[in-house]
Structure formats: C-alpha cells, structure tokens
C-alpha cells in the first residue's frame, strides 16, 4: 500500500479499494480495521474514512528508506531468477 502511494503524485489520494485490487475479503477487512488505523496513527498516511480515500501523511517520507530496501530486494530476487 505504501509503495502504491509512493508511485502516485505526492498530493494524490487513492480509494482504499484500489490499494488491494487482488485482495480477498479478509485482506480488505485487515486493511480497514488494522493497517490503515495504525498507519494513520503514525502519520504515514492520511485516511479519510468518510470518502474512503488514503493519501501520504506528514511522516510518509520516513518510510522511504524501507520502501527502497523492499524494492531493492524484490529486484534482486527477480534478477536472480532470470535465466542466464
């Protein structure tokens, strides 16, 4: 979810349903009742519950080093699995 927000314009808001496009009911419930409240409390995201929108929060940039690391590891994993 944070990676998706990172790929959007810094002031863009995304509908929560667009964050987990291939998610099942359990994942959507976990997003709304667990993940989003925690991320909003940490100011990593701004969550407008009434309009069902999520955007970058005031502390979003604090997550960027972790997102870079995840992206780097995913890239390394993909590269290692390519045929020579």
PETAUR-V545627 format. One record per residue. N is the residue number from 1. RES is the residue in one small letter. NEAR is the number of other C-alpha atoms within 12 Angstrom. Layout:
<<N	RES	NEAR> <N	RES	NEAR>>
This chain:
<<1	x	30> <2	x	35> <3	x	26> <4	x	24> <5	x	31> <6	x	30> <7	x	18> <8	x	17> <9	x	13> <10	x	21> <11	x	18> <12	x	18> <13	x	26> <14	x	30> <15	x	23> <16	x	32> <17	x	22> <18	x	18> <19	x	28> <20	x	23> <21	x	15> <22	x	11> <23	x	16> <24	x	12> <25	x	13> <26	x	13> <27	x	20> <28	x	21> <29	x	17> <30	x	17> <31	x	26> <32	x	26> <33	x	16> <34	x	15> <35	x	23> <36	x	32> <37	x	21> <38	x	17> <39	x	27> <40	x	27> <41	x	17> <42	x	20> <43	x	21> <44	x	28> <45	x	37> <46	x	32> <47	x	30> <48	x	20> <49	x	18> <50	x	9> <51	x	14> <52	x	19> <53	x	24> <54	x	38> <55	x	36> <56	x	35> <57	x	27> <58	x	19> <59	x	18> <60	x	28> <61	x	21> <62	x	19> <63	x	24> <64	x	19> <65	x	15> <66	x	16> <67	x	21> <68	x	17> <69	x	14> <70	x	16> <71	x	18> <72	x	14> <73	x	14> <74	x	14> <75	x	14> <76	x	13> <77	x	12> <78	x	12> <79	x	12> <80	x	11> <81	x	10> <82	x	9> <83	x	6> <84	x	5>>
